[in-house]
Amino acid sequence: MKTATDRGISRPRHLSLTVLASLLPFAALANDPVALEQQVITATQTAHSELSAPASVSVVTREELEKRPVYNLADAVKYLPGVHLNPSSTYGRQEIKIRGLDSDYTLLLVNGRRINSRDALTSNYANDFDLSAIPMAAVERIEVIRGPMTSLYGADAMGGVINVILRQPTNQTEAGVAYSYEHPTEGDSGDSHKTSAYLSGALVEDKLLGNLILDTTDQAAWQSNQLRLAGTDAAEKRQNVSAMGTLSWILDERQSVDLDMSYREDDRKARWNNAGAPQPLTTNVQEMDRWTLGLTHNGRWEGFNTRLRYYYEDVELMDDSQLMTNMRGAKGDVNQTNHTVDGQVSASLGNQLVTLGSEFRRTELTHNQNLGADTEVDQKAIYLQDEFSLGDLDVTLGGRWDHHETFGSEFSPRAYGVYNLTDNWVLKGGAGKAFKAPSISQADASYGVLACRGLCAVYGNPNLKPETSTSYEFGTQYQDERLEAGVMFFHNDIDDLIVTETTRLVFNPVLGRPVPLRSELSYYNLSKARIKGYELQGRYHLNEGLSVRANYTYSDSEDRETGDELDYTPKHVGNIGFDWRALPQLDLNLDYQYTGSQMVYVPALANSERSDAFHTVGIGARFHATNELTFNAGMNNLTNEKRDEVAQSVDHILMGRTLFVGFSYDI
């Protein structure tokens, strides 16, 4: 296989993403497959090691995913520094927060392409559907960038980026099946069954490669005696079916074309605590079908590389949330369609690697319950990035210009430096500006979402301004064969933060029940917010069979208008893990997580209250019976930890002690 220099791209420390992406289908043709686990491509759309990447980055490999039960992206990244999982509903849905910013500020990518259904089902609910949209059986690795990446990816990347890299077709025939079963030992029901199958190989040797991944999950609803209203669910019922496949056509030594398609059926059902309203117990049923289609051309030319691609995503949602359906007189019929066309050129100009790209996105939305008329929003962008070295200092400069047809234009610059003290020790830091445009639900005055347990509604505000942030980070990182260690300080100033108006419930003696002081609410821009803190992380290999890993994140958040701490942003989050090869065929792992106290909004009080810290412990074991057959077992929340009264008052229930077992067979 040719090296980067052979192809005319001279770059001592990293290769362009188009080089890497175009190599993926060709990797199967080499005698020695290309090792990609230590490569990071999301930080700059060019390939780096974790040490040299101009960003705070963590990588979750496929081997790490197979050690513990992982049902969606939230499970996969919850032990990483700077990451906090927050309940986004009262029946078990979650959101991923990076450095204290809500899930809406985390951009989710699949092979570098955004996946998004948030306009179909607003805010945190859609984020959970997006997190579950990617079958874990299809994942090769996950890259998490902490900090703003708007200079490359535009809006929604203000807090960070999660990029899921999928398994690529191989020239050799590969196949595998896997099954896992999970059983909560506390509460009622909640059993989960997960099955997956994988097939990859050459349809035409050295010319046409393909793979197919099938994945199903059947999870029963789970109830707990911690719930405030008997008969409600702490975790909803879920039934998912996914099919995902890729065809890679190798045109010649310079060009390849990739076609990938996927389909996912995601059905949810939950009984919800609506106490204090006319319907105290309601049933929410949501069924989402998601189709995707991607077509990519990769070119590797003399001195430069190109990528041109089109991505289509269609989301159909049947929303039979009983409260809304009864009040609107019809089930929700929602359709969101996303079209994206982008192109990129990376070229070596002397000692500089220059990347130029552009993007066009169109979002189309219909919603028979919430939206007054069909809506179409266009966004376009162009970005430029320059990577060069000044002695031992590697510099990355970049900027992106975005134009939103409703909110106008924004420019997002970024500068980052990595100083190489030695081959194993670096200082790194940088600054950048980022923005996030309001969503359709936030900005369209005809978009009304029921709130206050169905007693009021939240309407869009067309006068909202885009949120903007200025972010800084600085730290150091060391990495050798046995030791990895680092510390990173971060500071984010956010202007025009978009928040939702709130209202109080007061008792109406005529109706004999509480009613809101205001029946119509909207969104508004909070003038300023600030989140600052630091991350510590490390890993040490005590010997060939035993390693310890740990990280700790301190976050200090503040509403600059009131001086209050931001909700759902714990000051302290820490993780400790041990990985031990006890026998040549037996791997053991232990994970401990500490989540510090945090402010939780309690609707009944129309106020935020402090919820105490909590701890969880998980253990797991993998037994390699043969080269092909592996068994795994373990337990989550070993100590059966429960959250305090404040969290339980809003039905934020921690899943009790849970047993899991499973197997995988690969050929």
C-alpha positions as CSV (number, residue, x, y, z in Angstrom):
1,M,0.0,0.0,0.0
2,K,1.3,3.4,-0.9
3,T,2.2,5.8,1.9
4,A,1.0,9.4,2.1
5,T,4.3,10.6,0.6
6,D,3.9,8.1,-2.3
7,R,0.6,9.7,-3.1
8,G,2.1,13.2,-3.1
9,I,0.8,14.3,0.3
10,S,3.8,15.1,2.5
11,R,2.7,15.3,6.1
12,P,5.0,14.0,8.9
13,R,2.4,13.8,11.7
14,H,-1.0,13.2,10.1
15,L,-2.8,12.3,7.0
16,S,-5.9,14.0,5.5
17,L,-9.3,12.6,6.2
18,T,-9.9,12.1,2.5
19,V,-6.8,10.0,2.4
20,L,-7.9,8.0,5.4
21,A,-11.5,7.7,4.2
22,S,-10.5,6.6,0.8
23,L,-8.1,4.1,2.3
24,L,-10.8,2.3,4.2
25,P,-12.1,0.2,1.4
26,F,-8.6,-0.4,0.2
27,A,-7.4,-1.6,3.6
28,A,-8.8,-5.0,2.9
29,L,-6.5,-5.4,-0.1
30,A,-3.3,-5.0,1.9
31,N,-1.5,-8.0,3.5
32,D,-1.5,-6.1,6.8
33,P,-4.8,-4.3,7.5
34,V,-4.5,-0.6,8.3
35,A,-4.6,0.0,12.1
36,L,-7.0,2.8,12.8
37,E,-7.7,2.5,16.5
38,Q,-5.3,5.3,17.6
39,Q,-6.2,7.6,14.8
40,V,-8.5,10.6,15.4
41,I,-10.1,12.3,12.4
42,T,-12.9,14.4,13.9
43,A,-10.9,17.2,15.5
44,T,-9.7,18.6,12.1
45,Q,-11.1,16.3,9.4
46,T,-7.5,15.2,9.1
47,A,-6.0,12.2,10.9
48,H,-4.0,12.6,14.1
49,S,-3.0,10.5,17.1
50,E,-4.9,11.3,20.3
51,L,-1.7,13.0,21.5
52,S,-1.2,15.3,18.5
53,A,-4.9,16.1,17.9
54,P,-5.6,19.9,18.3
55,A,-8.5,19.3,20.7
56,S,-9.6,17.5,23.8
57,V,-10.4,14.1,22.4
58,S,-11.3,10.6,23.6
59,V,-11.7,7.4,21.6
60,V,-13.8,4.4,22.4
61,T,-12.7,1.3,20.5
62,R,-14.7,-1.7,19.5
63,E,-12.8,-3.8,22.0
64,E,-13.9,-1.5,24.8
65,L,-17.5,-1.6,23.6
66,E,-17.5,-5.4,23.8
67,K,-16.5,-5.4,27.5
68,R,-19.8,-4.1,28.9
69,P,-23.5,-4.0,27.9
70,V,-23.8,-1.1,25.5
71,Y,-27.3,-0.5,24.0
72,N,-26.8,3.0,22.6
73,L,-24.2,5.9,22.4
74,A,-25.0,7.1,25.9
75,D,-23.9,3.7,27.3
76,A,-20.8,3.8,25.1
77,V,-19.4,7.2,26.2
78,K,-20.7,7.6,29.8
79,Y,-17.3,6.9,31.4
80,L,-15.4,9.5,29.4
81,P,-14.0,12.7,30.9
82,G,-16.2,15.7,30.5
83,V,-19.3,13.6,29.8
84,H,-22.4,13.5,31.9
85,L,-25.6,11.5,31.2
86,N,-28.7,13.4,32.3
87,P,-32.3,12.1,32.4
88,S,-34.3,13.8,29.7
89,S,-37.7,12.3,30.6
90,T,-39.4,10.7,33.6
91,Y,-39.4,7.3,31.9
92,G,-35.7,6.5,31.3
93,R,-34.6,8.5,28.3
94,Q,-31.2,10.2,28.5
95,E,-29.2,13.0,27.0
96,I,-25.4,13.4,26.7
97,K,-24.0,16.6,28.2
98,I,-20.4,17.6,27.4
99,R,-18.7,20.1,29.7
100,G,-22.1,21.1,31.2
101,L,-23.8,22.0,28.0
102,D,-27.2,20.4,27.1
103,S,-27.5,17.7,24.5
104,D,-28.7,20.3,21.9
105,Y,-25.1,21.6,21.8
106,T,-23.5,18.2,21.1
107,L,-23.3,17.4,17.4
108,L,-23.9,13.7,16.5
109,L,-22.1,12.4,13.4
110,V,-21.9,9.1,11.6
111,N,-18.8,8.7,9.5
112,G,-18.6,12.5,9.6
113,R,-22.2,13.2,8.6
114,R,-24.7,14.6,11.0
115,I,-27.7,12.7,12.1
116,N,-30.7,14.7,13.4
117,S,-34.3,14.2,14.2
118,R,-34.7,17.0,16.8
119,D,-37.1,19.0,14.8
120,A,-39.4,16.0,14.4
121,L,-39.5,15.4,18.1
122,T,-38.2,18.4,20.0
123,S,-35.2,18.8,22.3
124,N,-34.1,16.0,24.6
125,Y,-36.7,13.4,23.4
126,A,-35.3,13.4,19.8
127,N,-31.7,13.3,21.1
128,D,-32.5,10.0,22.7
129,F,-34.0,8.7,19.4
130,D,-30.8,9.9,17.7
131,L,-28.6,8.2,20.3
132,S,-30.4,4.9,19.7
133,A,-30.4,5.2,15.9
134,I,-27.0,3.6,15.4
135,P,-26.7,-0.2,16.1
136,M,-23.7,-0.8,18.2
137,A,-22.9,-3.9,16.2
138,A,-22.1,-1.6,13.3
139,V,-19.6,0.6,15.3
140,E,-15.8,0.4,14.8
141,R,-15.0,3.2,17.1
142,I,-16.4,6.4,18.6
143,E,-14.5,9.7,18.7
144,V,-15.6,12.4,21.2
145,I,-14.4,15.9,20.9
146,R,-14.9,18.1,24.0
147,G,-15.2,21.8,23.2
148,P,-16.6,23.8,20.3
149,M,-16.1,22.6,16.7
150,T,-18.3,25.1,14.9
151,S,-15.3,26.2,12.8
152,L,-15.6,22.9,11.0
153,Y,-19.1,21.6,11.5
154,G,-21.3,24.6,12.0
155,A,-24.2,25.0,14.4
156,D,-25.0,22.4,17.1
157,A,-21.2,21.7,17.6
158,M,-21.0,24.4,20.3
159,G,-20.4,21.9,23.1
160,G,-18.6,19.2,21.3
161,V,-18.9,16.4,18.7
162,I,-19.5,12.7,18.8
163,N,-18.4,11.0,15.6
164,V,-19.3,7.3,15.2
165,I,-17.0,5.5,12.8
166,L,-18.7,2.4,11.3
167,R,-17.2,-0.9,10.4
168,Q,-16.0,-1.0,6.8
169,P,-16.4,-3.7,4.2
170,T,-13.5,-6.2,3.9
171,N,-12.1,-8.2,1.0
172,Q,-12.0,-11.3,3.3
173,T,-15.3,-12.9,4.3
174,E,-16.2,-12.1,7.9
175,A,-19.4,-13.0,9.8
176,G,-20.6,-13.0,13.4
177,V,-23.7,-13.1,15.6
178,A,-24.2,-11.9,19.2
179,Y,-26.9,-12.0,21.8
180,S,-27.2,-10.4,25.3
181,Y,-29.9,-10.5,28.0
182,E,-30.3,-8.0,30.8
183,H,-32.4,-8.5,33.9
184,P,-33.1,-5.9,36.7
185,T,-33.1,-7.6,40.1
186,E,-35.1,-4.8,41.6
187,G,-38.5,-3.5,40.6
188,D,-40.9,-5.1,38.2
189,S,-40.1,-6.4,34.7
190,G,-37.5,-4.5,32.6
191,D,-35.9,-7.5,30.9
192,S,-34.0,-6.7,27.7
193,H,-33.0,-8.9,24.8
194,K,-30.5,-7.7,22.1
195,T,-29.5,-9.7,19.0
196,S,-27.2,-8.7,16.2
197,A,-25.6,-10.2,13.1
198,Y,-22.7,-9.1,10.9
199,L,-21.6,-10.1,7.4
200,S,-18.8,-8.6,5.3
201,G,-16.9,-9.7,2.2
202,A,-16.2,-9.2,-1.5
203,L,-18.9,-9.4,-4.1
204,V,-16.3,-8.9,-6.7
205,E,-12.8,-9.5,-5.4
206,D,-10.7,-6.4,-5.1
207,K,-13.5,-4.4,-6.8
208,L,-16.8,-4.5,-5.0
209,L,-16.9,-4.9,-1.2
210,G,-20.0,-5.0,1.0
211,N,-21.2,-5.5,4.5
212,L,-24.6,-5.9,6.2
213,I,-25.4,-5.4,9.9
214,L,-28.7,-6.5,11.5
215,D,-29.7,-5.5,15.1
216,T,-32.8,-5.9,17.2
217,T,-33.6,-4.9,20.8
218,D,-36.7,-5.9,22.8
219,Q,-36.8,-4.1,26.2
220,A,-39.8,-4.4,28.5
221,A,-41.0,-1.4,30.6
222,W,-39.5,-1.3,34.1
223,Q,-41.3,-0.1,37.2
224,S,-39.9,0.8,40.6
225,N,-41.4,1.3,44.1
226,Q,-39.5,4.7,44.0
227,L,-42.0,6.1,41.5
228,R,-44.4,8.7,42.9
229,L,-47.5,7.3,41.1
230,A,-48.2,3.6,41.0
231,G,-48.6,2.1,37.5
232,T,-46.1,4.5,35.8
233,D,-42.8,3.4,34.2
234,A,-39.3,4.3,35.3
235,A,-38.0,3.0,31.9
236,E,-40.2,2.8,28.8
237,K,-40.8,-0.3,26.6
238,R,-38.6,-0.3,23.5
239,Q,-38.7,-2.4,20.4
240,N,-36.0,-1.7,17.8
241,V,-35.1,-3.2,14.5
242,S,-32.1,-2.0,12.4
243,A,-30.6,-2.9,9.1
244,M,-27.4,-1.1,7.8
245,G,-25.2,-1.9,4.8
246,T,-22.4,-0.4,2.8
247,L,-21.1,-1.1,-0.7
248,S,-17.6,0.1,-1.7
249,W,-16.8,0.2,-5.4
250,I,-13.0,0.5,-6.0
251,L,-12.8,2.2,-9.4
252,D,-9.0,2.2,-9.6
253,E,-6.0,3.0,-7.5
254,R,-7.1,6.6,-7.1
255,Q,-10.9,6.5,-6.8
256,S,-13.6,4.8,-4.8
257,V,-17.4,5.2,-4.5
258,D,-19.2,4.3,-1.3
259,L,-23.0,3.7,-1.1
260,D,-24.5,3.2,2.4
261,M,-28.1,2.7,3.4
262,S,-29.9,2.1,6.7
263,Y,-33.3,1.6,8.1
264,R,-34.4,1.7,11.7
265,E,-37.8,1.1,13.3
266,D,-37.9,2.5,16.9
267,D,-41.1,1.9,18.8
268,R,-41.5,3.3,22.4
269,K,-44.4,3.0,24.9
270,A,-44.5,4.5,28.4
271,R,-47.0,5.2,31.2
272,W,-46.3,8.7,32.4
273,N,-46.9,10.4,35.8
274,N,-49.2,13.3,35.1
275,A,-50.3,13.8,38.7
276,G,-51.9,17.2,39.4
277,A,-53.6,17.4,36.0
278,P,-57.0,16.1,34.9
279,Q,-55.4,12.9,33.5
280,P,-53.0,11.7,36.3
281,L,-51.8,8.6,34.3
282,T,-51.3,8.9,30.6
283,T,-49.8,6.5,28.0
284,N,-47.2,7.8,25.4
285,V,-46.7,5.8,22.3
286,Q,-44.1,6.9,19.7
287,E,-43.0,5.0,16.6
288,M,-40.2,6.4,14.5
289,D,-39.0,5.0,11.2
290,R,-35.7,6.4,9.9
291,W,-34.3,5.8,6.4
292,T,-30.8,7.0,5.4
293,L,-28.9,7.0,2.1
294,G,-25.4,8.2,1.5
295,L,-23.3,8.3,-1.6
296,T,-19.6,9.3,-1.5
297,H,-16.8,9.7,-4.0
298,N,-13.2,9.7,-2.7
299,G,-10.3,10.8,-4.9
300,R,-6.6,10.6,-4.3
301,W,-4.7,12.6,-6.8
302,E,-1.2,13.9,-7.2
303,G,-0.7,16.4,-4.3
304,F,-4.3,16.6,-3.2
305,N,-7.3,14.6,-2.2
306,T,-11.1,15.2,-2.8
307,R,-14.4,14.1,-1.3
308,L,-17.8,14.7,-2.7
309,R,-20.9,13.3,-1.0
310,Y,-24.7,13.4,-0.7
311,Y,-26.6,12.3,2.4
312,Y,-30.4,11.8,2.8
313,E,-32.2,11.2,6.0
314,D,-36.0,10.7,6.3
315,V,-37.7,10.5,9.7
316,E,-41.4,9.4,10.0
317,L,-42.9,9.7,13.5
318,M,-46.2,8.6,14.7
319,D,-46.7,10.4,18.1
320,D,-49.6,9.1,20.1
321,S,-48.8,10.8,23.4
322,Q,-52.2,10.4,25.0
323,L,-52.4,13.8,26.6
324,M,-51.5,15.7,23.4
325,T,-53.6,13.4,21.2
326,N,-56.7,14.0,23.3
327,M,-56.3,17.7,23.3
328,R,-55.4,18.1,19.6
329,G,-58.0,15.6,18.5
330,A,-55.5,13.6,16.3
331,K,-52.4,11.5,16.6
332,G,-49.1,13.2,15.7
333,D,-48.1,12.7,12.1
334,V,-44.6,14.1,11.7
335,N,-42.1,14.0,8.9
336,Q,-38.6,15.5,8.9
337,T,-36.3,15.2,5.8
338,N,-32.7,16.2,5.8
339,H,-30.7,16.7,2.6
340,T,-26.9,17.4,2.8
341,V,-24.4,17.9,0.0
342,D,-20.8,18.7,0.8
343,G,-17.4,18.7,-0.8
344,Q,-13.9,18.9,0.5
345,V,-10.3,19.3,-0.9
346,S,-7.2,18.7,1.1
347,A,-3.8,19.7,-0.5
348,S,-0.2,20.0,0.6
349,L,1.1,23.4,-0.1
350,G,4.8,23.4,0.9
351,N,4.8,22.6,4.6
352,Q,1.1,23.3,5.0
353,L,-1.9,21.1,4.8
354,V,-4.8,23.1,3.6
355,T,-8.4,21.9,3.8
356,L,-11.2,23.7,1.9
357,G,-14.8,22.6,2.1
358,S,-18.4,23.6,1.6
359,E,-21.8,22.3,2.7
360,F,-25.4,22.8,1.8
361,R,-28.2,21.5,4.1
362,R,-32.0,21.6,3.7
363,T,-34.4,20.6,6.4
364,E,-38.1,20.0,5.5
365,L,-40.6,19.5,8.3
366,T,-44.3,18.7,8.5
367,H,-46.2,18.3,11.8
368,N,-50.0,18.1,12.0
369,Q,-50.2,18.9,15.7
370,N,-47.6,21.5,16.5
371,L,-46.7,23.3,13.3
372,G,-49.0,25.7,11.5
373,A,-47.6,25.0,8.0
374,D,-45.0,22.9,6.3
375,T,-41.5,24.4,6.8
376,E,-38.3,24.3,4.8
377,V,-35.0,25.8,6.1
378,D,-31.8,26.1,4.0
379,Q,-28.3,26.5,5.4
380,K,-25.0,26.8,3.5
381,A,-21.4,27.1,4.6
382,I,-17.8,27.3,3.5
383,Y,-14.8,26.5,5.7
384,L,-11.0,26.8,5.4
385,Q,-8.4,25.2,7.6
386,D,-4.6,25.5,7.6
387,E,-2.3,23.1,9.5
388,F,1.5,23.8,9.7
389,S,4.4,23.5,11.9
390,L,6.8,26.1,13.4
391,G,9.6,23.9,14.8
392,D,8.1,21.9,17.6
393,L,4.8,23.8,17.5
394,D,2.0,22.5,15.4
395,V,-0.6,25.1,14.6
396,T,-4.1,24.7,13.3
397,L,-6.0,27.8,12.1
398,G,-9.6,27.6,10.8
399,G,-12.8,29.4,10.1
400,R,-16.3,28.7,8.9
401,W,-18.9,31.0,7.4
402,D,-22.5,29.9,7.8
403,H,-25.5,31.4,6.3
404,H,-29.0,30.6,7.8
405,E,-31.9,31.8,5.7
406,T,-33.7,33.0,8.8
407,F,-30.9,34.2,11.1
408,G,-28.4,35.5,8.6
409,S,-24.6,34.8,8.6
410,E,-22.2,33.8,11.3
411,F,-18.4,33.4,11.2
412,S,-16.7,31.0,13.5
413,P,-12.9,31.2,13.8
414,R,-10.6,28.8,15.7
415,A,-6.9,28.7,16.6
416,Y,-5.1,25.9,18.3
417,G,-1.5,25.0,19.0
418,V,0.2,21.7,20.1
419,Y,3.8,22.2,21.4
420,N,5.8,19.0,21.4
421,L,8.0,19.0,24.5
422,T,9.1,15.4,23.6
423,D,7.7,12.7,21.4
424,N,5.5,11.6,24.3
425,W,4.6,14.9,26.0
426,V,2.8,17.9,24.6
427,L,1.3,21.2,25.7
428,K,-1.9,22.1,23.9
429,G,-4.5,24.8,23.9
430,G,-6.6,27.1,21.8
431,A,-9.5,29.4,21.5
432,G,-12.6,29.5,19.3
433,K,-16.0,31.1,18.7
434,A,-19.1,29.1,18.1
435,F,-22.8,29.7,17.5
436,K,-26.1,27.8,17.5
437,A,-29.1,28.9,15.5
438,P,-32.5,28.4,17.1
439,S,-34.4,25.2,16.0
440,I,-37.6,25.3,14.1
441,S,-39.6,24.6,17.2
442,Q,-37.9,27.5,19.0
443,A,-38.2,30.1,16.3
444,D,-41.5,29.3,14.5
445,A,-44.4,31.2,16.2
446,S,-46.9,28.6,14.9
447,Y,-45.0,25.7,16.6
448,G,-46.7,25.0,19.9
449,V,-45.6,22.3,22.3
450,L,-47.8,21.3,25.3
451,A,-46.3,21.9,28.7
452,C,-47.3,22.2,32.4
453,R,-48.7,18.6,32.2
454,G,-51.0,19.8,29.3
455,L,-52.2,22.9,31.1
456,C,-50.1,25.4,29.0
457,A,-48.2,25.5,25.7
458,V,-44.8,26.8,24.7
459,Y,-44.7,28.6,21.3
460,G,-41.7,29.6,19.1
461,N,-40.3,33.1,19.2
462,P,-39.2,34.5,15.8
463,N,-37.3,37.2,17.5
464,L,-34.7,34.9,19.1
465,K,-31.1,35.5,18.4
466,P,-28.5,32.7,17.7
467,E,-26.6,31.6,20.7
468,T,-22.9,32.4,20.6
469,S,-19.9,31.3,22.7
470,T,-16.2,32.1,23.1
471,S,-14.2,29.1,24.5
472,Y,-10.7,28.6,25.7
473,E,-8.8,25.6,26.8
474,F,-5.2,24.8,27.8
475,G,-3.5,21.7,29.2
476,T,-0.9,19.1,28.9
477,Q,-0.9,15.4,27.9
478,Y,1.6,12.6,28.2
479,Q,1.5,9.2,26.5
480,D,3.8,6.2,26.3
481,E,3.5,2.4,26.2
482,R,2.4,2.2,29.9
483,L,1.2,5.6,31.0
484,E,-1.3,8.1,29.7
485,A,-2.0,11.2,31.7
486,G,-3.4,14.7,31.1
487,V,-5.1,17.8,32.5
488,M,-7.1,20.3,30.6
489,F,-8.6,23.6,31.8
490,F,-11.6,25.0,29.9
491,H,-13.7,28.2,30.0
492,N,-16.9,28.8,28.0
493,D,-18.7,32.2,27.9
494,I,-22.1,31.8,26.3
495,D,-24.2,34.8,25.1
496,D,-27.9,34.8,24.3
497,L,-28.5,31.3,25.7
498,I,-32.0,30.1,24.7
499,V,-34.1,29.1,27.6
500,T,-37.8,28.3,28.1
501,E,-40.2,30.6,30.1
502,T,-41.7,29.0,33.2
503,T,-44.8,29.5,35.2
504,R,-46.2,28.6,38.6
505,L,-49.2,26.3,39.3
506,V,-51.8,27.7,41.7
507,F,-54.8,26.0,43.1
508,N,-58.1,27.0,41.5
509,P,-61.0,26.4,43.9
510,V,-63.6,26.5,41.2
511,L,-61.9,23.7,39.1
512,G,-60.6,22.0,42.3
513,R,-57.1,21.6,40.9
514,P,-53.9,23.5,40.2
515,V,-53.7,25.7,37.1
516,P,-50.8,27.7,35.6
517,L,-50.6,31.4,36.1
518,R,-49.9,31.7,32.4
519,S,-51.3,29.4,29.7
520,E,-48.9,30.5,26.8
521,L,-45.2,30.5,27.2
522,S,-42.3,31.0,24.8
523,Y,-38.5,31.0,24.6
524,Y,-36.1,33.9,25.3
525,N,-32.4,34.7,25.2
526,L,-30.7,34.6,28.5
527,S,-28.0,37.3,28.3
528,K,-25.0,35.4,29.6
529,A,-23.9,32.1,31.1
530,R,-20.5,30.7,32.0
531,I,-19.1,27.3,32.5
532,K,-15.5,26.7,33.5
533,G,-13.5,23.9,35.0
534,Y,-10.9,21.3,34.4
535,E,-10.5,17.6,33.4
536,L,-8.0,15.1,34.8
537,Q,-7.5,11.8,33.1
538,G,-5.0,8.9,33.1
539,R,-4.4,5.3,32.4
540,Y,-1.6,3.1,33.7
541,H,-0.6,-0.4,32.6
542,L,0.7,-2.1,35.8
543,N,1.7,-5.1,33.8
544,E,0.7,-6.9,30.6
545,G,-2.5,-8.1,32.2
546,L,-3.6,-5.3,34.5
547,S,-4.4,-1.6,33.9
548,V,-6.2,1.1,35.8
549,R,-7.9,4.1,34.2
550,A,-9.4,7.2,35.9
551,N,-10.8,10.6,35.1
552,Y,-12.3,13.5,37.0
553,T,-14.2,16.6,35.7
554,Y,-14.9,19.7,37.7
555,S,-17.5,22.1,36.3
556,D,-18.4,25.5,37.7
557,S,-21.5,26.8,35.9
558,E,-23.3,30.1,36.4
559,D,-26.3,32.0,35.1
560,R,-24.5,35.4,34.8
561,E,-27.9,37.3,35.3
562,T,-28.9,35.6,38.6
563,G,-25.6,34.1,39.8
564,D,-27.4,30.7,40.1
565,E,-25.9,27.4,39.2
566,L,-27.2,25.9,35.9
567,D,-29.6,23.0,36.3
568,Y,-28.4,19.4,35.7
569,T,-24.7,20.3,35.8
570,P,-22.9,18.5,38.6
571,K,-19.7,20.2,39.8
572,H,-18.0,16.8,40.3
573,V,-18.0,13.7,38.0
574,G,-15.4,11.0,38.4
575,N,-14.7,7.5,37.0
576,I,-12.3,4.7,38.0
577,G,-11.9,1.5,36.1
578,F,-9.8,-1.6,36.3
579,D,-9.1,-4.0,33.4
580,W,-7.5,-7.4,34.3
581,R,-6.6,-10.4,32.2
582,A,-6.9,-12.9,35.0
583,L,-6.3,-15.9,32.7
584,P,-5.3,-16.1,29.0
585,Q,-9.0,-16.7,28.2
586,L,-10.6,-14.6,31.0
587,D,-10.9,-10.8,31.1
588,L,-12.4,-8.9,34.0
589,N,-13.3,-5.3,34.4
590,L,-14.7,-3.0,37.1
591,D,-16.1,0.5,36.7
592,Y,-17.0,3.0,39.4
593,Q,-18.7,6.3,38.7
594,Y,-19.3,9.2,41.1
595,T,-21.8,11.9,40.1
596,G,-21.8,15.0,42.4
597,S,-24.8,17.0,43.6
598,Q,-26.7,19.1,41.1
599,M,-29.6,21.4,40.8
600,V,-32.8,19.7,39.5
601,Y,-35.9,21.6,38.4
602,V,-39.0,20.5,40.3
603,P,-42.2,21.7,38.4
604,A,-44.4,21.3,41.4
605,L,-42.4,23.9,43.2
606,A,-41.6,26.0,40.1
607,N,-38.1,26.1,41.4
608,S,-34.7,24.2,41.3
609,E,-33.7,22.1,44.3
610,R,-30.3,20.5,45.0
611,S,-30.1,16.7,44.5
612,D,-27.5,14.8,46.3
613,A,-24.5,12.9,44.8
614,F,-24.7,9.2,43.9
615,H,-22.4,6.4,43.1
616,T,-22.6,3.4,40.7
617,V,-20.4,0.3,40.4
618,G,-20.4,-2.2,37.5
619,I,-18.5,-5.4,37.0
620,G,-18.0,-7.6,33.9
621,A,-16.3,-10.7,32.7
622,R,-15.4,-12.0,29.2
623,F,-14.5,-15.7,28.6
624,H,-12.9,-16.6,25.3
625,A,-14.0,-20.2,25.0
626,T,-12.4,-20.5,21.5
627,N,-10.9,-18.0,19.0
628,E,-14.5,-17.6,17.6
629,L,-16.8,-18.0,20.7
630,T,-16.8,-15.5,23.6
631,F,-19.1,-15.4,26.6
632,N,-19.7,-12.3,28.8
633,A,-21.5,-11.6,32.0
634,G,-21.7,-9.0,34.7
635,M,-23.7,-6.7,36.8
636,N,-24.6,-3.0,36.6
637,N,-25.3,-0.9,39.8
638,L,-23.9,-3.6,41.9
639,T,-24.6,-1.8,45.2
640,N,-28.3,-1.1,44.1
641,E,-27.7,2.7,44.6
642,K,-30.8,4.9,44.6
643,R,-31.1,8.7,44.0
644,D,-32.3,11.0,46.7
645,E,-35.8,12.3,47.4
646,V,-35.4,15.4,45.2
647,A,-34.6,13.3,42.1
648,Q,-37.3,10.8,42.9
649,S,-39.9,13.6,43.3
650,V,-39.5,14.2,39.5
651,D,-39.3,10.5,38.7
652,H,-35.6,10.5,37.9
653,I,-35.0,6.9,38.9
654,L,-31.7,5.1,38.8
655,M,-32.0,1.6,37.3
656,G,-31.5,-0.9,40.1
657,R,-29.0,-3.8,40.3
658,T,-29.1,-5.4,36.9
659,L,-27.6,-8.7,35.7
660,F,-26.4,-9.2,32.1
661,V,-25.2,-12.3,30.2
662,G,-24.4,-12.9,26.5
663,F,-22.2,-14.4,23.9
664,S,-20.7,-13.6,20.5
665,Y,-19.5,-15.9,17.7
666,D,-17.3,-14.6,14.9
667,I,-15.7,-16.3,11.9
